[in-house]
Amino acid sequence: MLSIVMPRNMGLAKKNRVQTYVKIEPELLKSIEDHKLDLNSTLNVALEKGLQDSFPSDLKASLTVHRFDSGTCQGVPVRPYIERELMFEVKAKGLLLKTIMNNSLKLYLRQKYSENILT
């Protein structure tokens, strides 16, 4: 599947984003800030990669049980702008946005910066 997000992030195509509400794990937001990344663009890239299942299997195997599921994490509420097509795909697959967003973001940051976040 071709990326819809990257051409839009680079200004080669018009963005088609909708603002939504989601809670992100504080450590992930801190990592985004520490690396001076744009929250919206980073979330869109990570979500697209997560929905495409394009992370390496050894990286996915390192993903721990999501802390939202156990109720041990207080997420930080954010209102990012997410591409409509990605939101549609999340709903079509019957996924929880906060879970797929946090898991995808965690894998993306691990892959991009070799950080062992939230283990």
C-alpha positions in Angstrom: 0.0 0.0 0.0 1.3 3.4 -0.9 1.6 6.1 1.8 -1.0 8.8 1.8 0.5 10.5 4.8 4.1 11.2 3.6 3.2 13.2 0.5 0.7 15.3 2.6 3.3 15.9 5.3 5.8 17.0 2.7 3.3 19.4 1.1 3.0 17.5 -2.1 -0.7 16.7 -1.6 -3.5 18.5 0.3 -4.0 17.3 3.9 -7.4 15.9 4.7 -7.4 15.8 8.5 -10.0 15.8 11.2 -9.4 16.8 14.8 -10.0 14.0 17.2 -9.6 13.4 20.9 -7.2 10.6 22.2 -5.1 9.9 25.2 -1.4 9.3 24.6 1.0 7.7 27.1 3.1 10.5 28.7 6.4 8.9 27.9 5.5 8.8 24.2 4.6 12.5 24.2 7.8 13.3 26.0 9.8 11.5 23.4 8.0 13.4 20.6 8.9 16.7 22.4 12.5 15.6 23.1 13.1 14.9 19.4 11.3 18.1 18.4 8.8 16.3 16.2 5.5 17.6 15.0 2.8 15.8 17.0 0.2 15.6 14.2 2.6 14.5 11.5 4.3 11.9 13.8 0.9 10.5 14.9 -0.3 10.2 11.3 2.9 8.4 10.1 2.9 6.0 13.1 -0.8 5.3 12.7 -0.5 4.6 9.0 2.4 2.2 9.6 0.5 0.5 12.3 -2.6 0.0 10.1 -0.4 -1.2 7.3 1.3 -3.6 9.7 4.6 -2.5 8.3 6.7 -2.8 11.4 9.3 -5.5 11.5 8.1 -8.7 13.4 11.0 -8.6 15.8 10.0 -5.0 16.8 6.4 -6.0 17.2 7.4 -8.9 19.4 9.0 -6.5 21.8 5.7 -4.6 22.3 4.6 -5.1 25.9 0.9 -5.4 27.0 -0.7 -2.0 26.6 -0.9 -0.2 29.8 -4.3 1.4 29.0 -5.9 -2.1 29.0 -4.7 -2.8 32.5 -5.8 0.7 33.8 -2.3 1.4 35.1 -1.6 4.4 32.8 -3.1 7.8 32.9 -2.9 9.0 29.4 -2.4 12.7 28.5 -5.4 14.0 26.5 -4.5 15.5 23.1 -6.5 16.7 20.2 -4.4 15.9 17.1 -5.4 16.2 13.5 -5.6 12.8 11.9 -6.1 12.0 8.2 -9.7 11.1 7.5 -8.7 8.0 5.6 -6.8 6.6 8.6 -9.7 7.4 10.9 -12.0 5.5 8.5 -9.7 2.5 8.5 -9.5 2.4 12.3 -13.3 2.4 12.5 -13.6 -0.1 9.6 -11.3 -2.6 11.3 -13.2 -2.2 14.6 -10.0 -1.0 16.5 -9.8 1.3 19.5 -8.1 4.5 18.4 -6.2 5.0 21.7 -4.8 1.5 21.6 -3.7 1.5 17.9 -2.4 5.0 18.2 -0.3 4.3 21.3 1.0 1.0 20.1 1.8 2.4 16.6 3.5 5.4 18.1 5.5 3.3 20.5 6.7 1.0 17.6 7.5 4.0 15.4 9.6 5.8 18.0 11.4 2.6 18.8 12.2 2.0 15.1 13.2 5.6 14.3 15.2 6.3 17.4 16.1 2.9 18.8 14.5 3.9 22.1 13.3 1.3 24.5 10.2 3.2 25.5 7.7 1.9 28.1 9.3 -1.5 28.8 
